[in-house]
Amino acid sequence: MLWRALALFVLFAPVPAPALDLASGGSAVVGEIVDGDTVRLDREIFGAREVRLVGIQAPKLPLGRAGVREWPFAKEARAELARLVQGRQVELGFGGQRLDRHGRLLAHLTRDDGLWIQGALLDAGLARVYSFSDNRAVVPEMLAAERAARAARRGIWNHSFFAIRTPETAAKHINSFELVEGTVLDVASVGGRTYINFGPNWRTDFTIVLAPKAVRLFAQDGVKPETYRGRRIRVRGWLASRDGPMIEATHPQQIEVLEE
């Protein structure tokens, strides 16, 4: 019977957080679950109680917002977050901007037993990596957890709503957050902007656009967009229609090189 007990311990023991380079923000108890990536604490930290789990995007619930429909797996993501943290003490960690425009804390959460909550949700296939130019900490660790879930087709990765798009199908998904994967045809700089093109017609084909501020940030990080030429990459962001479907990349972590 001992071997069974040991096996169960290995199966259900929490996976400890990797060595995350984050600034400590203190601890609190999670009192309420808002949705799959938002919680409310039992006390204020930096003048706020609501925490948006930074770096990820869980499937959305309407939450009374007009025009917002429920995404597949939204209820499952909320239920899993509740299972993980409701009534538990968590440590807050910050890797960038600490408050968003809604006054919510932008933090990573680590449970009192060492479980990193963002990593757990990504690994379960109940969230996607969703970083910002002012909040780019531990993106490699989050992408690794997302890749593992996608390879195993867990959660959202077994549903067409969250499928990775191609440059050819991107136009069908305007005004939504998507992952688009393809081979870069050319890279051009015009008027301070950089255009990463996936087709010969810049007026109709899918493009990644870097505004001047993003161009400077790419340079600061030592990333040269022209090196994407001829390589297969994956970009994530909100699809817009501007001379064809496009995603504006504000920081290098939005782009993964898939072929070296």
C-alpha positions in Angstrom: 0.0 0.0 0.0 3.0 2.3 0.6 3.8 2.5 -3.1 0.2 3.6 -3.8 0.4 6.3 -1.2 3.6 7.5 -2.7 2.2 7.5 -6.2 -0.8 9.5 -5.1 1.5 12.0 -3.4 3.5 12.5 -6.6 0.3 12.8 -8.7 -1.3 15.4 -6.5 1.6 17.2 -4.9 1.7 20.9 -6.1 4.2 21.8 -8.7 6.5 24.4 -7.2 6.9 27.7 -9.0 10.1 28.2 -11.1 12.5 30.8 -9.8 10.5 33.8 -10.9 12.3 37.2 -11.0 9.5 39.2 -9.4 9.2 41.9 -6.7 7.3 40.8 -3.6 4.0 42.5 -3.0 3.1 40.9 0.3 0.4 38.3 0.9 -3.3 38.1 1.4 -6.2 35.6 1.3 -8.3 35.2 -1.8 -11.9 36.0 -0.9 -13.8 36.0 -4.2 -13.3 34.7 -7.7 -14.5 37.2 -10.4 -13.6 35.2 -13.5 -10.9 32.9 -14.8 -8.1 35.5 -14.4 -9.4 37.9 -11.7 -9.8 37.6 -8.0 -10.6 39.8 -5.0 -8.4 39.7 -1.8 -9.5 40.0 1.8 -7.4 43.1 2.2 -6.0 46.0 0.2 -2.5 45.9 -1.2 -1.3 49.2 -2.7 -4.8 50.6 -2.2 -6.5 47.8 -4.2 -8.2 44.5 -3.5 -8.9 43.2 -7.0 -6.1 41.3 -8.8 -5.9 40.7 -12.5 -3.6 37.7 -12.9 -1.0 39.4 -15.1 0.5 37.7 -18.1 -2.4 35.5 -19.0 -5.8 35.7 -20.6 -8.5 33.2 -19.5 -11.7 32.6 -21.5 -14.0 35.6 -20.9 -17.3 35.7 -19.0 -19.8 38.5 -19.9 -20.0 39.8 -16.3 -22.9 42.0 -17.3 -20.9 43.8 -20.0 -23.0 44.7 -23.1 -21.9 43.0 -26.3 -19.5 40.5 -24.5 -20.4 36.9 -25.1 -19.2 34.0 -23.1 -16.2 32.2 -24.5 -15.9 28.4 -24.5 -14.2 27.2 -21.2 -15.0 30.4 -19.4 -16.9 28.7 -16.6 -14.3 25.9 -16.4 -11.5 28.5 -16.0 -13.3 30.3 -13.2 -14.1 27.0 -11.4 -10.4 25.9 -11.7 -9.2 29.3 -10.3 -11.6 28.9 -7.4 -10.4 25.4 -6.7 -6.8 26.6 -6.7 -7.0 29.8 -4.6 -10.4 30.6 -3.0 -9.9 30.9 0.7 -6.1 30.3 0.3 -3.3 32.6 1.2 -1.3 33.8 -1.8 1.9 35.8 -2.3 1.8 38.6 -4.9 4.7 39.2 -7.2 5.2 42.1 -9.6 7.2 42.2 -12.8 6.2 45.5 -14.2 3.3 48.0 -14.0 1.5 47.3 -10.7 -2.0 48.8 -11.4 -4.1 48.8 -14.5 -6.4 51.6 -15.7 -9.3 50.0 -13.8 -7.4 50.2 -10.5 -6.7 46.4 -10.4 -3.4 45.0 -9.2 -1.4 43.3 -11.9 0.3 40.5 -10.1 1.6 36.9 -10.3 0.1 34.8 -7.6 2.0 32.0 -5.7 0.0 29.9 -3.3 1.1 29.3 0.2 2.4 25.8 -0.7 4.5 27.2 -3.6 2.1 26.6 -6.5 2.4 29.3 -9.2 -1.2 30.1 -10.3 -0.5 31.5 -13.7 1.6 28.5 -14.5 -1.1 26.1 -13.2 -3.8 27.7 -15.3 -1.7 27.7 -18.5 -0.6 24.1 -17.9 -4.3 23.1 -17.5 -5.1 24.6 -20.9 -7.4 27.2 -19.3 -5.5 30.4 -20.3 -3.2 31.8 -22.9 -0.1 34.0 -22.5 -1.1 37.7 -22.8 1.8 40.0 -22.1 2.2 43.8 -22.4 5.1 46.1 -23.1 5.1 47.3 -19.5 4.6 43.8 -18.1 6.8 41.3 -19.7 8.2 39.3 -16.8 8.6 35.5 -16.9 7.0 35.3 -20.4 9.4 32.4 -21.3 8.2 30.3 -18.4 4.6 31.1 -19.3 5.1 30.2 -22.9 6.6 26.9 -21.9 3.5 26.0 -19.8 1.2 27.1 -22.7 3.2 24.9 -25.2 2.9 21.9 -23.0 -0.9 22.2 -22.7 -1.3 22.8 -26.4 0.8 19.8 -27.3 -1.4 17.7 -25.0 -4.6 19.3 -26.4 -5.7 20.2 -22.9 -8.7 22.5 -22.3 -9.0 25.4 -24.8 -6.4 23.8 -27.1 -8.9 21.1 -28.1 -11.5 23.7 -29.2 -11.6 25.5 -32.6 -12.4 28.8 -31.0 -8.8 29.0 -29.8 -7.1 27.4 -32.8 -3.9 28.9 -34.1 -4.8 30.9 -37.3 -2.8 31.2 -40.5 -2.1 34.4 -42.4 -4.7 33.3 -44.9 -7.5 32.8 -42.4 -6.6 35.8 -40.1 -9.1 38.1 -41.9 -12.0 36.0 -40.6 -11.1 36.8 -37.0 -10.9 40.6 -36.9 -11.5 42.2 -33.4 -10.4 39.1 -31.5 -7.3 38.1 -29.7 -5.5 35.4 -31.8 -2.4 33.5 -32.3 -1.3 33.6 -36.0 1.5 31.4 -37.3 3.2 31.6 -40.7 6.4 32.2 -42.7 7.6 35.8 -43.1 7.9 36.9 -46.7 9.6 40.3 -46.1 10.3 43.0 -43.5 10.2 46.7 -44.4 10.7 50.0 -42.5 8.7 53.0 -43.7 8.3 56.3 -41.8 9.7 54.9 -38.5 7.4 51.9 -38.6 8.4 48.3 -39.3 6.1 46.0 -41.3 6.5 42.3 -41.1 4.7 41.0 -44.2 3.4 37.4 -44.8 2.3 38.0 -48.4 3.2 40.0 -51.5 0.2 42.4 -51.3 0.6 44.7 -48.3 -2.9 46.1 -48.9 -4.7 42.7 -48.4 -2.3 40.2 -46.8 -1.7 39.7 -43.1 1.0 42.0 -41.5 2.6 42.6 -38.1 3.1 46.3 -37.5 5.7 47.8 -35.1 5.1 51.5 -34.2 8.2 53.7 -33.6 8.0 53.1 -29.8 7.9 49.3 -30.4 10.8 49.6 -32.9 12.9 51.2 -30.1 11.9 48.5 -27.6 12.8 45.7 -30.0 16.2 47.4 -30.5 16.7 47.9 -26.8 16.1 44.2 -26.3 18.6 43.3 -29.1 15.8 41.9 -31.4 16.2 42.8 -35.1 12.9 42.3 -36.9 14.7 41.9 -40.2 16.0 38.6 -39.0 12.4 37.2 -39.1 12.6 37.3 -42.9 12.1 33.8 -44.3 11.4 32.3 -40.8 8.3 30.7 -39.4 7.0 32.7 -36.5 4.0 32.9 -34.2 2.5 36.2 -33.1 -0.2 36.9 -30.6 -2.4 39.9 -30.2 -5.6 41.6 -31.2 -6.4 41.3 -34.9 -7.4 44.6 -36.6 -8.2 45.5 -40.2 -5.9 48.1 -41.6 -4.8 47.5 -45.2 -5.7 43.9 -44.6 -5.6 41.9 -41.3 -2.9 43.1 -38.9 -1.6 42.7 -35.4 0.3 45.5 -33.7 3.3 44.1 -31.8 4.3 46.4 -29.0 7.1 44.2 -27.5 9.3 41.3 -28.7 7.6 38.7 -26.4 4.6 38.7 -28.6 6.6 36.9 -31.3 7.9 33.4 -31.1 10.4 32.1 -33.7 9.4 28.6 -34.5 12.2 27.7 -37.0 15.9 28.5 -36.3 
